[in-house]
Amino acid sequence: MKKGRVSVTGKAKTIQKGANDMISNQILQDTIDGIKAISRVDLCVMDTEGKALATTVNNIDEYESAVLSFVDSPAESQVLQGCQFFKVFDDNQLEYIILVKGENDDVYMIGKMVAFQIQNLLVAYKERFDKDNFIKNLLLDNLLLVDIYNRAKKLHIDTDVRRVVFIIETKHEKDTNALETVRSLFSTKSKDFITAVDEKNIILVKEVKPNETYDDLNKMAKVMLDMLNTEAMTQVHVAYGTIVNEIKEVSRSYKEAKMALDVGRIFYNSRNIVAYNNLGIGRLIYQLPLPLCKMFIKEIFENRSPDDFDEETLTTINKFFENSLNVSETSRQLYIHRNTLVYRLDKLQKSTNLDLRVFEDAITFKIALMVVKYMKYMETLEY
């Protein structure tokens, strides 16, 4: 901790007046630390109740009454208790009080510079908030078509470029390390947007160049995965939708990415990257109504379910499918005799009337296993 710096306890406070999630205490602290390093003058940024948000002053509590007196005065700057005080406004709403220790002209000039810098931060973060708010509403289909184009124009967001939506699902809620890592990768590119609409998912709305393909998107997803695993020390799943050509279609790409995330979670849990355009048969099953699924399972297994099979049988079935119904290779990988595998398959055929060595029966059984997985997933959502 730097000399003379007072730690601001608790979570970083944000401006709530007029816009949420704007300038954090950490940004304010970094700003005044930098200014103090240059000017060698102690400073403090306070709220309108006299509480320090960021400071290099040790005995800041001594000035609380002076700040409250200054807040109620019509003056925009004032000398009190050997310090210069300045007001910072946002749309005529008083947001911050700047305190600078000292009374001479140089201190006054430093105070004006700090107030100017904080004012610029407010403008920049407000614009960022406005864009973030727009993107969230765009993803959630909360905007009329005319509003989409009008607001995009005001915020200087291109409406007719190629874009795709990535969803990064983190293991823990509010994973700030993961969020900052994603920001470090893409936030410097002003045409990309990083936001969140829930606690566990980070959303990247990425501009796609004319020559970029889905192979390039998969490479981007791999880069995100590797960076988050190594730098943020967190395991994530990445899903993405299809490339859209207009801003009004961005919500569609988001819905596709959400669906890809769900389908991957149900059917392909070994995959860390799932693309909407590569969901296979999982896409079809995911869209089946539950009554139809239950009817299908009853038709195939009557009063039984794949869950009723013992672990040995399920392992044999899965390994048999992994090896494309090859008896010799499956028995080798299971470390069992070929005849033992044939015996297990015969036993399964007697109980289900499905012979996995027959292609049509194997497909039916594979689909049934996937349908059961889907039904289980849907049951968890009901509780």
Secondary structure as UniProt FT lines:
FT   TURN            3..4
FT   HELIX           25..39
FT   STRAND          43..46
FT   TURN            48..49
FT   STRAND          52..55
FT   TURN            58..59
FT   HELIX           60..63
FT   HELIX           64..72
FT   STRAND          77..80
FT   TURN            81..82
FT   STRAND          83..90
FT   TURN            91..92
FT   STRAND          93..101
FT   HELIX           105..139
FT   TURN            140..141
FT   HELIX           145..154
FT   TURN            155..156
FT   STRAND          163..170
FT   TURN            173..174
FT   HELIX           176..186
FT   TURN            187..188
FT   TURN            190..191
FT   STRAND          193..195
FT   STRAND          201..207
FT   TURN            210..211
FT   HELIX           214..230
FT   STRAND          236..240
FT   HELIX           247..249
FT   HELIX           250..267
FT   TURN            269..270
FT   STRAND          273..275
FT   HELIX           276..278
FT   HELIX           281..286
FT   HELIX           290..301
FT   TURN            302..303
FT   HELIX           306..308
FT   HELIX           311..322
FT   TURN            323..325
FT   HELIX           327..334
FT   HELIX           338..352
FT   TURN            356..357
FT   HELIX           359..382
//
